[in-house]
Amino acid sequence: MKKIFILTGEPSGDKLASTVITKLQQSHSNIEYLSVGGSHLNKLGIKSIYDLKEITYIGFTSVILNLFKIRNKINKTVNKIIEFNPDILFSVDSPDFTLRVAEKVKSINPNIKTIHYVAPQVWVWRESRVKNFKKFLDHVLLLFNFEKKYFDKENIKNTFVGHPLLENKENVKTDLSNMIDDNKKIISLFAGSRTSEINILLPILLDFIKLMNEKFNKYNYVFHATDQNKNLIKNEIKKKNFSNVEVISDENIKSQILSNSIFAVAKSGTVSLEICNLKIPSIIIYKMNFINFLVVKFLVKTKFANIINIINQKEVIPELIQKECNAKEIFRSVVYFLKNPDLMKKQINEVNNTLDEIKSKTSSSLEASVILQKYLY
């Protein structure tokens, strides 16, 4: 029986990996899996060697403070992979963790094929890393076509597969009447998937809701959470006594809620592409501690945080970063959009034109699963 070890480092990577493995399971049932994964892979019946939360760190200071823990986790993960002896090590995103593991695994057992999904953003910072990837990566699966040149230059095998979050999925319709008041419009909120992000962004978003409720009574607010952090968000909402705020973690319901939203306020990250794909106008928010921000500002080559803005080299989707990421600024931006429907239409049109350039011709997850098959059989 063929074996694949799936290596992720955070919930978004777990979700991306699951879309590919779902396709692989449909065509090949005789593959044994083991992972460092979360709830999405778990729903496919794939066991994780430990809880994903144990390695989900964010920011430079967090990494430094947890350096010893991270090193131990890397070594433990490497040992488990070598013991499992897979045909393929399929690493997904979180390069500071997954690629360190892949490099060690390859040095111990060169026969294990290493395929990495979601290329490190060398176009944002540390382009010099690409030379090192050549030593231990057999294939890189790219989300964006413009990334090819960086890997072609070093003769690293790569394939543009597109972004799976841009695929149109058939959702099972669920009755949401007990959750959402039909008389009120929905604004979707995304405070992040990591506890450290939520601790910073959730209080800001709750203050934003307070400002909105003082001025309007026609909106419902829905936080999109992971299974791991939904209780944390619920507990904070309870303290505020809001009657028009919900938290959801079920993927199918999340997608339906987002589809029916009139606007979204989202933490910078991959979720923005899901929002864009469903043609929902939005703004991007992000905040980190001051030391991390200074380090990022020094290292990063791009002016923008959002991929749509990076591709266009202009702010198609407004970004409220650092000191601008506060309840009053979010309130001002959201109200401005809600009062100007033409502005929302303009954003959606510009976003759609950009997405047409970065979508896979067929299915991203299918194309990625085809590459995995080539290395298996």
Residue pairs with C-beta under 8 A, 6 or more apart in sequence:
1 30
1 31
1 32
2 28
2 30
2 31
2 32
2 87
2 376
2 377
3 31
3 32
3 33
3 34
3 84
3 85
3 86
3 87
3 88
4 21
4 24
4 31
4 32
4 33
4 86
4 87
4 88
4 89
4 90
4 372
4 376
5 33
5 34
5 35
5 81
5 84
5 86
5 88
5 89
5 90
6 17
6 21
6 33
6 34
6 35
6 36
6 37
6 41
6 46
6 90
6 92
7 35
7 36
7 77
7 81
7 89
7 90
7 91
7 92
7 98
7 101
7 102
8 14
8 16
8 17
8 35
8 36
8 37
8 38
8 41
8 52
8 91
8 92
8 93
8 94
8 98
9 36
9 52
9 55
9 56
9 92
9 93
9 94
9 96
9 97
9 98
10 52
10 56
10 93
10 94
10 193
10 194
11 38
11 39
11 40
11 52
11 56
11 193
11 194
11 226
11 228
12 93
12 193
12 269
12 270
12 271
13 92
13 93
13 94
13 98
13 118
14 37
14 38
14 39
14 40
14 41
14 52
14 92
15 38
15 40
16 92
16 93
16 117
16 118
16 164
16 165
16 270
17 35
17 37
17 40
17 41
17 90
17 92
17 117
18 37
18 40
18 41
18 43
18 44
19 164
19 167
19 364
19 365
20 90
20 117
20 164
20 365
20 368
20 369
20 372
21 33
21 41
21 44
21 46
21 369
22 44
22 365
23 363
23 365
23 366
23 368
23 369
24 31
24 369
24 372
24 373
25 31
25 44
27 369
27 373
28 373
28 376
31 376
33 41
33 44
33 46
33 47
34 46
34 47
34 49
34 80
34 84
34 86
35 41
35 46
35 47
35 48
35 49
36 48
36 49
36 50
36 52
36 55
36 77
37 46
37 48
37 52
38 48
38 52
38 226
38 227
38 228
39 226
39 227
39 228
40 251
41 48
42 48
49 76
49 77
49 80
50 73
50 76
52 228
53 195
53 228
54 73
55 70
55 73
55 97
56 193
56 194
56 195
57 63
57 66
57 70
57 196
58 194
58 196
58 197
58 288
59 196
59 288
59 289
59 292
60 291
60 292
60 295
60 296
61 289
61 291
61 292
62 196
63 70
63 96
70 97
73 97
74 97
74 100
74 101
74 104
75 104
77 101
78 101
78 104
78 105
78 108
81 89
81 101
81 105
81 112
82 105
82 108
82 109
85 109
85 112
86 112
87 112
87 113
87 375
87 376
88 112
88 113
88 114
88 115
88 372
88 375
88 376
89 101
89 102
89 105
89 112
89 113
89 114
89 115
90 115
90 117
90 372
91 98
91 99
91 101
91 102
91 114
91 115
91 116
91 117
92 98
92 116
92 117
92 118
93 117
93 118
95 116
95 120
98 116
99 116
99 120
99 133
99 136
99 137
102 114
102 116
102 136
102 137
103 132
103 135
103 136
105 112
105 114
106 112
106 114
106 135
106 136
107 136
113 138
113 139
113 375
114 136
114 137
114 138
114 139
115 137
115 138
115 139
115 140
115 141
115 371
115 372
115 375
116 133
116 137
116 139
116 140
116 141
117 141
117 161
117 368
118 141
118 143
119 140
119 141
119 142
119 143
119 147
119 150
119 151
119 158
120 126
120 129
120 133
122 129
122 130
122 147
122 150
123 146
123 147
123 150
123 301
123 302
124 300
124 301
124 302
124 310
125 299
125 300
125 301
126 299
127 150
130 150
130 151
130 153
130 154
130 156
131 154
133 140
133 151
133 154
133 156
134 154
134 155
134 156
137 156
138 157
138 375
139 157
139 158
139 159
139 371
139 375
140 151
140 156
140 157
140 158
140 159
141 158
141 159
141 161
141 368
141 371
142 148
142 151
142 158
142 159
142 160
142 161
143 161
143 162
143 163
143 358
143 364
144 160
144 163
144 307
144 311
144 358
145 160
145 357
145 358
146 311
147 158
147 160
148 158
148 160
151 158
152 158
159 367
159 371
160 360
161 360
161 364
161 365
161 367
161 368
161 371
162 358
162 359
162 360
162 361
162 364
162 367
163 270
163 273
163 358
163 359
163 360
163 364
164 363
164 364
164 365
164 368
165 270
165 271
165 273
165 274
165 277
166 273
166 277
166 355
166 358
166 359
166 360
166 364
167 360
167 363
167 364
167 365
168 277
169 255
171 252
171 255
171 256
172 252
173 256
174 252
174 253
174 256
176 253
176 256
176 257
176 260
179 246
179 248
179 253
180 186
180 220
180 222
180 246
180 257
180 260
181 220
181 244
183 218
184 218
184 219
184 220
184 244
185 218
185 219
185 220
185 261
185 262
186 219
186 220
186 221
186 222
186 257
186 260
186 261
186 262
187 212
187 219
187 220
187 221
187 222
187 261
187 262
187 263
187 264
187 265
187 334
188 222
188 224
188 257
188 258
188 261
188 263
188 264
188 265
188 266
188 275
188 280
189 205
189 221
189 222
189 223
189 224
189 264
189 265
189 266
190 223
190 224
190 264
190 265
190 266
190 267
190 271
191 197
191 198
191 201
191 202
191 205
191 223
191 225
191 233
191 267
192 198
192 201
192 267
192 269
193 226
193 228
193 229
193 269
195 229
195 232
197 267
198 229
198 232
198 233
200 287
200 288
201 267
201 285
201 286
201 287
201 325
202 232
202 233
202 236
203 236
204 285
204 287
204 325
204 326
204 327
204 330
205 223
205 265
205 327
205 330
206 236
206 237
206 240
206 242
207 326
207 327
208 265
208 327
208 330
208 331
208 334
209 221
209 240
209 242
209 245
210 240
210 327
211 327
211 328
211 331
212 219
212 221
212 331
212 334
212 335
213 242
213 244
215 335
219 244
220 244
220 245
220 246
221 242
221 244
221 245
221 246
222 245
222 246
222 247
222 248
222 257
222 261
223 233
223 237
223 245
223 246
223 247
223 248
224 248
224 249
224 254
224 257
224 258
224 271
225 233
225 247
225 248
225 249
226 249
227 249
230 247
230 248
230 249
233 247
234 247
237 245
237 247
248 254
248 257
255 274
255 278
258 264
258 274
258 275
258 278
258 280
259 278
259 280
261 280
262 280
262 281
262 338
263 280
263 281
263 282
263 334
263 337
263 338
263 344
264 275
264 280
264 281
264 282
264 283
265 282
265 283
265 285
265 330
265 334
266 272
266 275
266 282
266 283
266 284
266 285
267 284
267 285
267 286
268 284
268 285
268 286
268 305
268 306
268 319
268 321
272 282
272 284
272 306
272 307
272 308
272 317
273 307
273 355
275 282
276 282
276 308
276 317
276 351
276 354
276 355
277 355
279 348
279 351
279 352
281 337
281 343
281 344
281 347
281 348
282 317
282 347
283 317
283 318
283 319
283 320
283 330
283 333
283 334
283 337
284 305
284 306
284 317
284 318
284 319
284 320
284 321
285 319
285 320
285 321
285 325
285 330
286 305
286 319
286 320
286 321
286 322
286 325
287 321
287 322
287 325
288 296
288 322
293 322
302 310
303 313
304 310
304 313
304 315
304 319
305 319
305 321
306 316
306 317
306 319
308 316
308 317
308 351
308 354
309 315
309 316
309 317
309 319
311 354
311 357
311 358
312 350
312 354
316 347
316 350
316 351
316 354
317 347
317 351
318 333
320 326
320 329
320 330
320 333
336 343
337 343
337 344
360 367
